[in-house]
Amino acid sequence: MPLSSFSATQWALGALAAWLIGVSKTGIPGAGVLVVPLMALVFERREGVGATLLLLLVADVFAVVWYRQHARWDTLRALAPWVALGIGIGAGALLLLGEDAQGRDQVNRVIGALVLIMLGLNLARAALSASLQPHSKLGVALTGSAAGFATAVSNAAGPILTVYLTALQLPKLAFIGTTAWFFLIFNAAKVPIYAALTALDPARALFTTRGLLFDFALLPMIVLGVLAGRWVLPRVPQAWFNAAALSLAAIAALRLVLG
């Protein structure tokens, strides 16, 4: 059986990753900062990226069901074409670019650098020209393209979107509702792309049978995570929410840059 190849330690790491995904989707954006490295310890190479995507989608459904009415659709519509462009570029990068000796995609450092730049721009936005504000055409284009690229190559768009929405000063519920729809839509769009990449390069498969079975076994941890996040959200003050989101985004960026 495929699942017999996982050790007790791998099951524990996967369970923690699944719980953190749930918490990050419904309560504390950025709480899933450890998900990518945890899943990298469970799976070899790109198999973990595909397995993570399926867990994310399950948590996305819960988040949309609970917070769908709070989404800022004007923000989503503005980002959408640029995100689609970024996903296309990211899919090409997955197909063409290689991995380092540890099986990590080289583009992760680029993503981390982008997040750090966005954090810097967010902190300095009062002094920025109008053309570089988050709501400007340039700001929307850069954010959408970077988020699309990051989500395509390693499910790492969270920090980018967090910095952007925090700069827009969205209330907690609008923040969670907007990210819920964003990730449900674009994570679902990645499924056929990952399936095609798996068919084109089976040696570096993103989707595998054992990955799917592993995800199915972890569904209860996703449910516990989304329930914990929903409990936490109304109890966290807006200022703490923003500070936690930006701090976790910075940690995620440093992890990507430093590997």
N, C-alpha and C positions, 0 to 999 in steps of 0.2 A: 504493500500500500504506500502511496506517495507520502502520506502524513507521517509514516513511521520514521522518515529520515530526519524529522525535527527533534532536537533534544529538549529536555525540560527547560533549559535556560532560554532557548529560542522561543518556546511557547510563552514564557514569562515576559520576554522582551516584546513579543508581538502583542500580547494582551495589554501591556502598558501603552504601546503605541496606539492601539485601537481606542483605549479609554481617553487618551490625550486628544485624539482626533475628535471624539465626541464633545469633549469639553471646549475645544477651540471653536467648534462650529456653532455652539449655542450659548456660550457664556463669556469666554475670555479669548479673543482673537490673539493668536500667537502662542497659545498654550501648547500647540502642536510642534513647537520648535525642535523638539527631540525626535519627532516621528521619523524623519528621513534617516538620521544616523541609526536609530533603533532598528528600522526595517533593513538597513544595510548590514546589520549584524545577523539578521535572520536569513536573508537571501543573498545569493551571490549575484553581483553585477546588476543588470537591468531588470531582472525578474522582480526585484523588490519595488521598482517604480510602478510596474503594472499592478502588483498586488496592493500597493498603497492606494492607487487610483480607485480600485473597487471599494475599499474601505471608506475612502473619502466620499464616494457617491452615496453610500448608505447614510452617512451622517448628514450629507447635504439635503437628502429628502426630509429628514426630521426637521432640520433648520427651516426649510421652506414651508413645511406644514405649519410650524408654530409662528414664524415671523414674516410670512409672505406679504402681509398687508402693510408692512413698514418699509418696504423697499423704495428707494429713490430711482424711479425708472428713467428720469432724465439723465442721471449720472450713468446708468447702465447703457442707455442708447448712445450716449456720446462715446463711451469707451469701446463698445462692441466691435466696430469695424477695425479698430487698431489692434484689439485683442486677437481677432481672427487673423490679421496679418502676422502678428507675433507668433501665433500657434503654427502657421504655415512655415515660417522661418525656423522655428524650433524643431518641427518635424524633419525638415531637411537636415538640420544639425545632428539630430539623432541618427539619421541614416548615414551621414557622411563622416562625422567626427568620431574619433576613437576614444578610448578610455586610458587612464594611466595604469600603472602596475597594480594598483589596489582595486581596479575596476570602477573608478569614479570618473564620471564624465567631466571633461576638462572645462566645460562651459559653466560649471557651478561657481567657479571663482568670478566669472563675469557677472553672474546674477548677484552674488554677494556685493560686488563693487557697485552695481546699480542701486541696490538697496541703501548702501551707505551714502551714496551721492544724494539719493532722495531724502534721506534723513537730514543731511546737511542743508538741503534746500528748504526742507520743512522748518528747521530751526531758524533759518535766515529769511523766511518768506516776507517778513515785514520790510526788509530792505531790498527785496527783489523788484525788478521792473515788472510792469503789468504782463508782459509777454511770457514771463516765467512763473506766474502764479498757477496753482493747481487747476483752476477753472479755465485757464487760457487755452487756446487751440494747441499751442505747442506742448503745454503741460499734459493735456489729455492724450495727445498723440504719443508722447514719450512714455507716459504711464501705461497706456493700453498696450503698446507694442512690447514693452518690457515685461508686463504681466503675462501676456500671451506666450512670449518666448520662454519665460521662467516656468510656467505651468506645463508647457509641452515637454521640456527636457527633464524636469525632475520634480514636478508637483510643488514648485517653490514660489508660486505667485503670491502667497499669503502676506509676506512682509511688504512687498511692493504695494499691494492694495491697501494694507493697513496704514502705511505712511500717507498714501494719497487721501483716503477717506478721513483720516485724522486731521489732515491739513484743511479739508473742507468743513471741519468742525461739526460733523454729523452727530446727533444725539445717539445714545447707545442702541436703542431699538432700530433706528434708521440704519445705523452702521451694520448691525447683525442681519437685518432684513435684506440690505443691498448685497452684502457679501454672500448671503445664502443663495440668492438667485444667481449671482455672478458665477459661483462655483458649480452649482447644479447644471447650469446651461453649458459652461465651457468644459467641465469635467466629462459630461455626457458626450460632448462633441469630440473629445479625445479618444473615446472607446474605439470607434472605427479606424481612427488614425493609428492607434497602438496595435490594433489587430492587423492592419495592413503592413506595418513595419515588422511585426512578428513573422508574417508570411514571407516578406521579402528577405529577412535575415534571421532564420530560425536559430542560428548559433547564438544570437544575442536577443532571445525572445523576451518580450515584455509581458505577455500573457502565457501562463502555463497552467496545466491541470492542477498541479500541487499548490500553486499560488491561489487558485480559485477555491480549492478545498480548505486551505489554511484560513482564508478570509471568512468563509462560511462558518467555520468553527469559532471565529472571534466575534461574531455578530452580537452575542450578549454583552461583550465589553463595550461595543459601540453604544448600545442602548443605555448602559450604566453611565457612560461618559456624557451623552447628550442630556440625560436627566440631571446629572450633576451640574452641567453648564447652565441649564435652564434655572436651576435653583440659585446659582451664584449671581446671575446677571442682575436681577432687581435689587440685590443687596450690595452691589458695588457702586460707590459714588462715581459720577461722570469723570471727575478729575483723575481718580484712581484708575478708572477704565482706560482713559487715554494714555496715562503714564505707563500702565502695564503693557498696553498694546505696542507702544513705541519702543519700550525697553526690550520686549521679547523680539520685536522685529530686528533691533540692532544685534541681539545675540545670534539670531538666525543668520544675519548677514555675515557676521564675523566667522561663524562656523563654516559657511560656504567658502569664504575667502581663504581661510586657514586650512580647510580640509579636515 
